[in-house]
Amino acid sequence: MVINMNKENIVEFRDVSIAYPLKKFTLQAVTNASLPLKKGMITALVGESGSGKTTLASSLIQCISEPGKVVGGDIVFNDNGNEIFINKLKDKELRKFRWEKVSMVFQAAQSALNPVMKVKDHFIETMNQHGMKKVTMEEKEAKIKKLLNFVKLDVDRVMDSYPHELSGGMKQRVMIAFALLLDPEVIILDEPTTALDVITQYFIFTLLKKINKEMGISMLLMTHDISVVAKFADYVAVMYGGRIMEYGDVHYIFKNRYHPYTRGLIGATPSILGSTKDIEAIEGNPPNLLDLPKGCIFNPRCKYCQKICQEQEPESLSIDNMSKGKCHFYKEI
Amino acid sequence: MENTAPLMSLKKVNMYFKKPGSVLKDSNIHVLRDIDLDIYPGEIVALVGESGCGKTTLGKIITGLYRPTKGDIFFNGENVSGLFNKKINSFNQVQFIQQDGYAALNPVRTIYQSLYAPIKTHNKKLKKAEIDKKIDELMNLVGLIPAEQFLIKYPHQLSGGQRQRILMARAISLEPKLIVADEPVSMIDVSLRLSLLNLMKDLNKKLNMSFVYISHDLSTTRYIAESGRVVVMYLGEIIETGKIGDVIANPRHPYTRALIQAVPIPDPDYKANEDLPLKSMELGNIEHRHIGCGFCNRCPYFEDICTQKVNYVHTETSDVLCNNLNKVPTGAVYKTYNK
């Protein structure tokens, strides 16, 4: 199946399924997920834990944790008009592709840095691995300084520090500088502020927004926090039980809330503004991926559930038609 | 509420932690400074602040897990700060709910055993059948129905939200007057978070228990403590306290203003936001702070006098620890507050 890539998209997930074959059973973490990442935009992937958002995003750099693998569909990267099929890359090509085209800021910056290496050595090691061995130390250090300066860190102190000497927010900024090292075109952000408090979170996002605007780097943000999405993202995809339920422009999604799950999520988020009376919880528990309900997987928690929802699963979104929403009664509720 | 006597009151509570590797008394870290706090019966008090501001330490002092270095704690008018360890053990009027439900439950005990033990320890005369009945009631109260199905399970077989409910059931099993909840929903999924907050609100109303809710998330804080009080902490000090609605509508301390402005609003129309009114994003160092106001190095309204002394000012809406209130802007941080 050949689909010509939309020029606006830098990455397309086409009908991707990812499974973890285990001893007794196979866990289907992502099922027929399609998602475009628009060039120069921030796309947010919202979902609860276990919804498959990290699995889907890590397929973009083929870093799905063992024994998971892509069992269907393609992940395509737009390299100036040439399509790169990421899931078909050989190991050697993949090593070049990672970090030079797509880099990632991991969830726990605390454990993403090597505790026995100085901050600057992390940078130098990666540069050496990516064909910059012959560059002089001064040039390398100048580049590191520029990056650390950009994320507003105290360069002289941080360069020669070990990770434990830095605070959580500082480590996260080191990780962001690190992700920028090889001038990637896409950065994956996996819950970049989860363990940080609001003020640090604010600064990190201001910084990321600046990177997005000034360097034109596209971003894929994974989060469970609807407020962060509203503030930061341009496009949003809502994920539930390994499926993309709805995708669209942030303003459009928040205004219309066509999908019952999106509506529930937005409605369940407390805000510091407005009345607290309109806030309503979603009943029930997230689905067990090994024992999915028949029909639409959201039906046991859905307020608008009908007979058809319990029998038939709604059609998945496809890359050509992302605006339909995975619901039998989309736009009717 | 002010007419009734406080359930618990802290008077000039100070806490020092020993600096690792140091033997000198002077180099101890001063983590709580002169905390004065009253908690009234049936009230929800929210403690907010950045990580490292001492809110969990204060929570543990209220629960009796730490003993303050200096200062007094009164519970129902009785001074309990000098109680010996033995007596503190039977001091079951205050309970604590931890952040991580997985770490707080013994992994090799069933839920039934985890709930049975505290009730039996504190009510030695109760028969097994009576305790069973009580456990059943508790499980119903926290919404884990049918109870038998959950009681035989081990913590790892439950979801995060269910574990948090078990912690809540265990905390209320001794019918305490006051519950300290330390970030109880921060590890819980969004769709389950709200039902837990609702449960806490219900318990507060039904059983007239006071809650101390510790969090750095002002949106959930506002939801749970709707009519309660908020206590904003910074580097071991209380910098602003007041009714939560008033403080959010009209924050007076420059730090509170920044904190509220940093909270993301779940509505993309609120995107346009000017920079935070802070000089630096780093939290000050609690080990090397000078006398006077701890917020000096980040405060845009800083004056020389601030490094010398700072006093509480009583305003219409809140009590604020600041010298330059006349320079700090007033009113809501978000201009479209009434939208």
Interface residues (C-beta under 8 A of the other chain):
Chain A: E48 S49 K152 S167 G168 G169 M170 L196 D197 V198 I199 T200 Q201 Y202 F203 T206 H224 D225 I226 S227 V228 V229 A230 K231 F232 V250 H251 F254 G264 L265 I266 A268 T269 P270 S271 I272 L273 G274 T276 I279 E280 A281 I282 E283 N285 P286 R301
Chain B: E50 S51 S159 G160 G161 D189 V190 S191 L192 R193 L194 S195 L197 N198 H216 D217 L218 S219 T220 R222 Y223 E226 I248 A258 L259 I260 Q261 A262 V263 P264 I265 P266 D267 P268 D269 Y270 K271 N273 D275 L276 L278 M281 E282 L283 Y334 Y337 K339
